[in-house]
Amino acid sequence: MTAHAPPLTEPVLWHPGDRPAASSPVEIQNVVSEVREPVHLVADPAGNGDIAIGVGGSTGPARAGRQGFPLLGTLPPLYPEWLGDRSFREAHGVRFPYIAGEMANGIATVAMVTAMARAGMLGFFGAAGLAPERVERAVAELASALAGKPNWGINLIHSPGEPELEDRVADIVLRHRVPAVSASAFMSLTPAVVRVAACGLRRGPQGRILRGARLFAKVSRPEVAGPFMSPAPASLLRHLVDRGHLSADEAELAARVPVAEDITVEADSGGHTDNRPLAVLLPVMLALRDETAAAHGYDRVVRVGAAGGLGTPAAVAGAFALGAAYVLTGSVNQAARESALSDDAKAMLAQADIADVTMAPAADMFEMGIKLQVLRRGTFFATRATQLYELYRDHEDWEDIPPQRRARVERDVLRAPFETVWAETLRFWQQRDPAQAERARGDPRHRMALTFRWYLGMSSRWAVTGYTERRADYQIWCGPAMGAFNRWAADSFLADPAQRDVVQIALNLLEGAAALTRAHQLRSHGVAVPAAAFAFRPRRLA
């Protein structure tokens, strides 16, 4: 008789501790949310061929007197901090791969940026639309409150009609050594944005190129993203050196690194947007990043993050699953307590659904016909702003517009005679940019554009100040993510605008994204995960 050889290894079993294996839908749902615990996939004790989940206990060979179940695999802990790209956390000194975006007109406040920084996240102050003096006060306040912290910054918005404004904000960034800058709405590289990216470049102890300010580029088109992923053009660098804005050494180093090492891909967002789906846009940008890095032989990673449409844990989890290094939220933070938006406007946002948004002319790019996404429900802003743009497009002078239409605009939109509004507009531009005022004196069409822009500019200020007499004209930047957030937050503590804290919003979106990611992991390994496990509910988190 031939003896049988013993097995090379003994089967590995999972031995329960004080908790039995989870096999029922309710038990599995409870385990899914415990993302910080390793979970063991085991043969269902019922012997029906299903897979159960074990938490705790121990693994090893069979032990006399101890119950054990065949171990099929183990999933390690999953922390919200571990979503996204580890290099993002290291580069920006944050705990979480999460940014509260730069809502313009100071809606993203000093308080919001400070709260995010102290919670181990990143926030950008909404400098766009503000006078440089106000931006500088905010920067000084942030630099004092967050001294030594690297995880805060401000916005630098493209101003094609006012390049001097870009330069003045760049001066503030460099003078106060702002650690991070988010460049948004750029259609091409400008001297100001390249200066911010290149100023302070130097060699570290090991020869690695180190940065002064860390530049983020918010983009929605590959043709705009490509230049930010590439080194700055030699012509722009020479121009900055000739003007004394860069040293020759800084320009030489700038030719070796990308303009921005963090590219925020903006999908269907509030404000400036191309309304592109993130699932289409992000993979294209990731492929472009890889092609550009290979072409230039970078020794560093260009991180690609996601923004736009991120109002629920499922959306955030989806962004990370697509390969996002980090996520940036905007619309949902307008409704937070720290937002500068008025309580009246926040209450309007809290009622928004996913279809309650529309496109309207942008004040800063009015003459170019550029549009942005705003709240439609409860306000006539989009309709009235579109009427003004169409009048500008079709006429060379205010006096060329038929008298009845002029009367309706003065009565329903401006609520004042055109000349009265123009006088106020003229005073504004004489202080802000006298060249614009001088041009308007000899160009009636430009005069008309600036006067119409008065309405677009004031409409956002009315929403911020809560000027309820002009509630029907509130301009509130908003994407469909706001409606998705409201549906998710319904019947929870976040349903009340007064309870919407920017850090609680962030923690819940991240915690939920981790729980949903765990649910997908388990389902992909054959566990019968119930549908309810994919519905994370908001809760107060520390």
FENLIN-V446063 format. One record per pair of residues at least 12 apart in sequence whose ideal C-beta (glycine too) atoms are under 7 Angstrom apart, sorted by the first residue. I is the first residue (numbers start at 0). J is the second residue. D is the distance in whole Angstrom. If there is no record, write none. Layout:
BEGIN
I:J:D
I:J:D
END
This chain:
BEGIN
9:60:4
9:61:7
10:69:6
11:58:6
11:59:7
11:60:7
11:70:5
12:58:7
12:59:7
12:60:7
12:61:6
12:67:3
12:68:6
12:69:6
12:70:6
13:39:5
13:41:5
13:53:5
13:56:6
13:58:5
13:67:6
13:68:5
13:70:5
14:56:5
14:57:5
14:62:7
14:65:5
14:66:7
14:67:5
15:53:6
15:56:5
15:66:6
16:55:4
16:56:4
17:55:7
18:54:6
18:55:6
20:41:6
20:44:6
20:51:4
20:52:7
20:53:5
20:68:6
21:51:6
21:52:5
22:43:5
22:44:7
22:45:6
22:49:7
22:51:4
24:529:4
27:52:6
27:526:7
27:528:6
27:529:6
27:532:7
28:529:5
28:531:5
28:532:5
30:52:5
30:54:6
31:514:6
31:517:6
31:518:5
31:521:7
31:528:7
31:532:4
32:514:5
33:54:6
34:76:7
34:77:5
34:78:7
34:513:5
34:514:6
34:517:5
35:76:5
35:78:6
36:54:5
36:76:6
37:73:6
37:74:7
37:75:5
37:76:6
38:52:5
38:53:7
38:54:6
38:74:5
39:53:4
39:58:7
39:70:6
39:73:5
40:52:7
40:71:4
40:72:5
40:524:6
40:526:7
41:53:5
41:68:4
41:69:6
41:70:6
41:71:6
42:68:5
42:69:4
42:71:7
44:68:6
49:527:6
50:71:6
50:525:5
50:526:5
52:521:7
52:526:6
58:70:6
72:524:6
74:520:6
77:513:5
77:516:6
77:517:5
78:513:7
79:95:6
79:509:4
79:510:5
79:512:7
79:513:4
80:94:6
80:95:6
82:96:6
82:319:5
82:509:7
82:512:6
82:513:6
83:96:3
83:319:6
83:323:6
83:324:5
83:325:5
84:96:7
84:302:5
84:324:3
84:325:7
86:300:5
86:302:6
87:302:5
87:324:5
87:325:5
90:213:7
91:121:6
91:149:6
91:150:5
91:179:7
91:213:7
92:149:4
92:150:5
93:119:6
93:120:6
93:121:5
93:150:5
94:119:3
95:119:6
95:120:5
95:509:6
96:324:7
96:325:4
96:326:7
97:120:5
97:325:7
97:326:6
97:505:5
97:509:6
98:120:7
98:121:5
98:122:7
98:123:7
98:325:6
98:327:4
99:111:6
99:115:5
99:120:7
99:122:4
99:328:6
99:332:5
99:501:6
99:505:7
100:123:6
100:306:6
100:327:5
100:328:6
100:329:4
101:123:4
101:124:7
101:125:5
101:126:7
101:127:7
101:154:3
101:181:5
101:183:7
102:125:5
102:329:6
102:332:7
102:333:6
102:476:7
103:125:5
103:127:4
103:128:5
103:270:7
104:125:6
104:128:4
104:129:6
104:459:6
104:463:6
105:125:5
105:129:6
105:339:5
106:125:5
106:333:6
106:338:6
106:339:5
106:340:5
106:463:7
107:122:7
107:123:6
107:124:6
107:125:4
107:332:7
108:337:6
108:338:7
108:339:5
109:124:6
109:137:5
109:140:5
109:141:6
110:337:5
111:332:7
111:335:7
111:337:4
111:338:7
111:501:5
112:124:5
112:141:6
112:151:5
113:141:7
113:144:5
113:145:6
114:337:6
114:501:6
114:502:5
115:501:6
115:502:7
116:145:5
116:148:5
116:150:5
116:151:5
118:502:5
120:150:7
120:505:6
121:150:5
121:151:7
121:179:7
122:151:6
123:152:5
123:153:6
123:154:5
123:181:5
124:137:5
124:141:7
124:153:4
124:154:7
125:154:6
126:153:5
126:154:5
126:168:6
127:154:5
127:156:4
131:167:4
131:168:6
131:171:6
134:153:7
134:168:6
134:171:6
135:171:5
138:153:6
138:171:6
138:175:5
138:177:6
139:175:7
142:175:5
149:178:5
151:178:6
151:179:7
152:177:6
152:178:6
152:179:3
152:180:5
152:181:6
153:172:7
153:177:6
153:180:6
154:181:5
154:183:6
155:168:5
155:169:7
155:172:7
155:180:5
155:182:5
155:191:7
155:192:6
155:195:6
156:183:5
156:184:5
157:184:4
157:185:4
157:186:7
157:189:7
158:363:7
159:364:7
161:432:6
162:189:7
163:432:7
165:189:6
165:191:4
166:191:5
169:191:4
169:194:5
169:195:5
172:195:5
172:212:6
173:195:7
173:198:5
177:212:6
178:212:7
178:213:6
179:212:7
179:213:5
179:215:7
180:195:5
180:212:5
180:214:5
180:215:7
181:215:4
181:217:6
182:214:6
182:215:7
182:216:5
182:217:7
183:217:4
183:271:7
184:271:5
185:223:7
186:223:6
187:226:7
188:226:5
188:231:7
188:232:7
188:235:6
188:258:7
190:235:6
190:238:6
190:239:6
193:231:5
193:235:5
193:239:7
193:258:6
194:239:6
194:244:5
194:245:7
195:212:5
195:214:6
196:214:4
196:231:7
196:258:5
196:259:6
197:231:6
197:245:6
197:249:5
197:250:7
197:253:4
198:211:5
198:245:6
198:249:6
199:211:2
199:212:7
200:249:5
200:252:4
200:253:6
208:252:5
208:255:6
208:256:5
213:260:7
214:258:7
214:259:4
215:259:6
215:261:4
215:263:6
216:259:4
216:262:5
216:263:7
217:263:4
217:265:5
217:306:7
218:262:6
218:264:7
218:265:7
219:265:5
219:272:7
219:273:4
219:275:6
219:280:7
220:273:7
221:283:6
221:284:7
221:287:5
224:262:6
224:284:6
224:287:6
225:287:6
225:291:7
226:258:7
227:257:7
227:258:5
227:259:4
227:262:6
228:257:5
228:262:6
228:287:7
228:288:6
228:291:4
228:301:6
229:257:6
229:258:7
229:291:6
229:295:7
230:253:6
230:254:5
230:255:6
230:256:6
230:257:7
230:295:7
231:253:5
231:254:7
231:258:5
233:254:7
236:250:4
236:253:6
236:254:7
257:297:7
257:301:5
260:299:6
260:301:6
260:302:6
261:302:5
261:304:6
262:284:7
262:288:7
262:301:6
262:303:5
263:304:5
263:306:5
263:327:5
264:280:6
264:281:5
264:284:5
264:303:6
264:304:7
264:305:6
264:306:7
265:306:5
265:307:5
266:280:5
266:306:7
266:307:3
266:308:5
267:307:5
267:308:5
267:478:6
267:479:6
268:306:6
268:307:3
268:308:7
268:329:6
268:372:7
268:478:5
269:329:6
269:330:4
269:372:5
269:476:4
269:477:5
269:478:4
270:371:5
270:372:6
270:476:4
271:361:7
271:371:5
272:307:6
272:371:7
272:372:5
272:478:7
277:305:6
277:307:6
277:308:6
277:318:6
278:321:7
281:305:6
281:321:5
281:322:7
281:323:6
282:321:7
284:303:5
285:303:5
285:322:5
288:301:5
288:303:5
302:324:4
302:325:7
303:323:7
303:324:6
304:323:5
304:324:5
304:325:4
304:326:6
304:327:6
305:318:4
305:323:4
305:326:5
306:327:4
306:329:7
307:478:6
308:478:6
308:479:6
308:480:5
309:326:6
309:328:5
309:480:6
310:330:7
310:331:5
310:480:3
310:481:6
310:483:4
310:484:4
311:483:5
311:484:6
311:487:5
312:508:6
312:511:3
312:512:5
312:515:6
312:535:5
313:515:6
314:483:7
315:508:5
315:509:7
315:512:4
316:512:4
316:515:4
316:516:5
319:512:6
330:477:5
330:478:5
330:480:5
330:481:4
331:480:6
331:481:6
331:484:5
331:504:6
332:501:5
332:504:7
333:348:6
334:348:5
334:349:6
334:496:6
334:499:5
335:499:5
335:500:6
335:501:4
335:504:6
336:497:7
336:499:6
336:500:6
337:501:5
339:463:6
340:462:6
340:463:6
341:462:6
341:463:6
341:464:6
341:465:3
342:465:6
343:465:4
343:467:6
343:470:7
344:462:4
344:465:7
344:473:6
344:475:5
345:496:5
346:496:6
347:374:6
347:377:5
347:475:7
348:374:7
348:475:6
348:477:6
348:481:6
349:485:6
349:496:5
350:376:7
351:374:6
351:376:6
351:477:6
351:481:5
351:482:5
351:485:6
352:482:4
352:485:7
353:479:4
353:482:4
353:483:6
355:374:6
355:375:5
355:376:4
355:482:6
356:372:6
356:373:7
356:374:6
356:375:6
356:477:5
356:478:6
356:479:6
357:373:7
357:375:4
357:381:5
358:370:4
358:371:7
358:372:6
359:371:6
359:373:5
359:380:6
359:381:4
359:384:5
359:385:6
360:384:5
360:385:6
360:388:4
360:455:7
362:452:5
362:455:4
362:456:5
365:388:7
365:448:6
365:451:7
365:452:5
365:455:6
366:448:5
368:388:7
371:476:6
372:476:7
372:477:7
372:478:5
373:474:6
373:475:6
373:476:6
373:477:6
374:475:4
374:477:4
378:471:6
378:472:7
378:473:5
378:475:7
379:471:5
379:472:7
380:458:5
380:472:5
380:473:6
380:474:5
383:412:5
383:472:7
384:455:6
386:412:7
387:412:7
387:451:4
387:454:6
391:447:6
391:448:6
391:451:6
395:443:7
395:444:5
396:443:4
396:444:6
396:447:7
397:417:6
397:443:7
397:447:5
405:417:7
412:454:6
413:454:6
417:450:6
420:450:5
420:453:5
421:446:7
421:450:5
423:453:7
424:449:5
424:450:5
424:453:5
428:449:6
435:449:7
455:474:7
458:472:5
458:473:6
458:474:4
459:474:4
461:473:6
462:474:6
462:475:5
488:537:6
491:536:6
491:537:4
492:537:6
492:539:6
493:507:7
493:537:5
503:539:7
503:540:7
506:540:4
507:537:5
507:538:7
507:540:6
510:540:6
511:535:3
514:535:5
515:533:6
515:535:6
518:532:5
518:533:5
END
